[in-house]
Amino acid sequence: MSEFKMLIDGRLVDGASETPVINPANEEAVAGCPRASKGQLDQAVAAAKAAFPAWSKTCMDERKAVLNKIADAIEANLADFARLLTQEQGKPLGDATGEVYGAAAFFRYFAAQDLPAKVVTNDASGRIEVRRKPLGVVGCIIPWNFPMILMAFKVPAALLAGNTVVVKPAPTTPLTALKLGALIQDIVPAGVVNIIADANDLGGEMTKHPDIRKISFTGSTETGKKVMASAADALKRVSLELGGNDALIVLDDVDPKETAPKVLGAAMQNAGQVCIAAKRIYVHESMYDAMCDEFARLAGEMVVGDGLEQGVQMGPLQNKAQFEKVLGFIESAKKDGKVIAGGARLGDKGYFIQPTIVRDIAEGAKLVDEEQFGPVMPVIKYSDPADAVRRANASMYGLGGSIWAKDADRAWALAEEMESGSVWVNKHADIQPHLPFGGAKFSGVGSELGEEGLKEFTQVQVLNMARA
Ligand code: NAD
């Protein structure tokens, strides 16, 4: 039996079946993982539904105390969480430590928020208030690239608003979520938080479940469309954080040596498996060759390996399917452009891919038009900044984007024209708990984090009284 259990109705339980979680650095099992049956999902939803009336009536201070205790539990187990995260996800231990620490910080952020009623009228005629009520059971569906932090985008906000939750991590990275379940068993009242693992077969069951009132989903655009369609029947609320193809535009006044490592970092973090990784790099023609040479040099120097080893800067791709998909992107890029660094897998064990730079490539190529979600960076030449923005906007995606320039005001003016949910100047992928995060176009519906994200876990209610 696995040492990992699911948390259902306050009890730690085995799954209906068990299959291993694979360490992508060596293709060996990290541990066996319980997998829930449809019946166990139903039990988790029933427990959350039964726990909702009492939890939704608790005062905010009580909920905040629970969130802070969860943060304490994460922090007290930081090193163990980070190690497990590296083993199941692949990222370097330093990055895993940062993610775990960030997850605790996001719980603390929401523990400090409030949802005060807005008094619109209060006079001799009567009183009118706009209130924020919880929705009921919220289903949280998580992808495999940031299992801990993305859970912390959703769970604390849902709980603070008075909802109960059923959490489903991705089938290839469930262990950190299950570990959290074991740690919070005695912190959270039974049924308020339920954490199950599946074999990639229960997401659809959650989205159509009649007793789940909202789905908070992070994952691919293709699956996001299925979530929306399947949620329609029960008119479930959905927030969808989906795929991206972020453009990063380098203007003609930067210092290539200074800028290149930052741009490369924005593309290669987490082996490129970041929804807001820089995925299309537009560089002005005046410094195109210099930047490409610098990218190739730096990519060639990156230390790729098992994230548990010291000094490793980039780990493997998280799973075999993604590994093969990214190798397919490289093959097509060899036809569509010129590979100037990397271009192949690394070694013959583990899902490692060399940091890859492709130049002389443009729109119409698969690597430019589609989301690669891997360490393969296309560098595209442009001559007119306004045209670069137009080309950046010509994507169906609209998650993030950035403009880089010495003259930050000039970059700001161009940033205003970008059609994405977040636009950065001289940085990329700066996510903070108090800033709403969400995608335009095919990158999502709604937002998470900040006041806006918190409110998405609520229903507006107007209380309107006439004084007799
Ligand atoms: P995915 O869509 O394959 O899976 C995400 C989750 O959905 C998993 O838990 C999976 O089990 C579940 N799922 C599978 N089928 C489902 C269905 N029919 N209904 C409901 N849930 C279902 O995505 P992935 O490959 O795990 O993650 C990578 C993608 O996620 C990339 O496109 C990336 O850009 C995106 N992403 C977006 C954000 C964001 O905030 N916008 C953040 C991280 C990742």
Residues whose N, C-alpha, C, O or C-beta is under 5 A from the ligand:
A	BS01	NAD	I141 I142 P143 W144 K168 P169 A170 P171 N200 G203 G204 T207 T218 G219 S220 T221 T223 K226 V227 E241 L242 G243 G244 C275 S443
